[in-house]
Amino acid sequence: MDHAPQPHHREGIQEQLDKAYDEGHRDNEAINNAEAAIGSYKREIAEIKGVTDEVGEAVVSHELEPVLSRLREKGYLDASFEGKEVHNLEIRPLTEEQALSEYRNSGGEIRYSVIQENFPYTMPKQENLDVMIMKFDQIIRDSDDVIVEMNNLGVRPLAYEELIQYVIANPSNEQLLVALGSKHDHAAPRHWVIGVNSDERRLDSVSWVSRSEGDRFPVTPK
């Protein structure tokens, strides 16, 4: 006996298949739209915080959030530069000569007030840093107290080598930036700073003694 489906049966099956395909297509489209919306939301939040991934696409970093929360709670986090809480910095293995040459080419001046040999330069390794800017809005009497506070918050100060590359990458930042990661005792503790004076951005070493509440301290998670 021939049990082959009759034409109207085949039409009914095809109709069900077409309906299932259409429903599946609508579901996939809805999922894709939802994923796109979530991705767009994450990028918007990340652009506000200034966090980028390895290919430069803005993403939200869950690892950074606890550090940012602690800095915000203390009132130390300064987002005045470009409106960003975090600035991604690609550290390159530059020699001091290469770094200072790039710094000059970016419009920076160098003014040494102590012998440069007192601040030995160490070629940094290739890595990406998440840089945040701390401010205290008060006179700082002892730089060691600041470093202890940074350590308690899970961050460390940028060193001389890192500060130079930060300014090369961010030449429009006109804040007075202090690299507490490099220190030399020459009569009094001295640190490298970069700031704008008479419309010139200058790299210099300064005696600590006490620092202004206007200073900014670039830091990165430990």
DALINLIN-V759152 format. One record per backbone hydrogen bond with DSSP energy under -0.5 kcal/mol. NH is the residue of the N-H (numbers start at 1). CO is the residue of the C=O. Records with the same first field share a line. If there is no record, write none. Layout:
NH = CO, CO
This chain:
3 = 1
9 = 6
10 = 6
11 = 7
12 = 8
13 = 9
14 = 10
15 = 11
16 = 12
17 = 13
18 = 14
19 = 15
20 = 16
21 = 17
22 = 18
23 = 19
24 = 20
25 = 21
26 = 22
27 = 23
28 = 24
29 = 25
30 = 26
31 = 27
32 = 28
33 = 29
34 = 30
35 = 31
36 = 32
37 = 33
38 = 34
39 = 35
40 = 36
41 = 37
42 = 38
43 = 39
44 = 40
45 = 41
46 = 42
47 = 43
48 = 44
49 = 45
50 = 46
51 = 46
53 = 57
56 = 53
59 = 51
61 = 59
62 = 60
65 = 61
66 = 62
68 = 64
69 = 65
70 = 66
71 = 67
72 = 68
73 = 69
74 = 70
75 = 71, 72
76 = 71
77 = 71
78 = 133
79 = 77
82 = 80
84 = 81
85 = 48
86 = 49
87 = 131
88 = 50
89 = 129
91 = 89, 127
94 = 92
99 = 95
100 = 96
101 = 97
102 = 98
103 = 99
104 = 100
105 = 101
106 = 102
107 = 104
108 = 103
109 = 201
111 = 203
118 = 115
119 = 116
127 = 91
129 = 89
131 = 87, 129
132 = 219
133 = 78
134 = 132, 217
135 = 76
137 = 213
140 = 211
141 = 139
145 = 142
146 = 142
147 = 143
148 = 144
149 = 145
150 = 146
151 = 147
152 = 148
153 = 149, 150
154 = 151
155 = 150
156 = 220
158 = 218
163 = 159
164 = 160
165 = 161
166 = 162
167 = 163
168 = 164
169 = 165
170 = 166
171 = 168
173 = 170
174 = 172
177 = 175, 194
178 = 216
179 = 192
180 = 178
181 = 158
182 = 179
184 = 190
186 = 184, 188
188 = 186
190 = 184
191 = 206
192 = 179
193 = 204
194 = 177
195 = 202
196 = 174
197 = 200
200 = 197
201 = 107
202 = 195, 200
203 = 109
204 = 193, 202
206 = 191
208 = 189
210 = 208
211 = 140
215 = 212
216 = 176
217 = 134
218 = 216
219 = 132
220 = 156
221 = 130
222 = 154
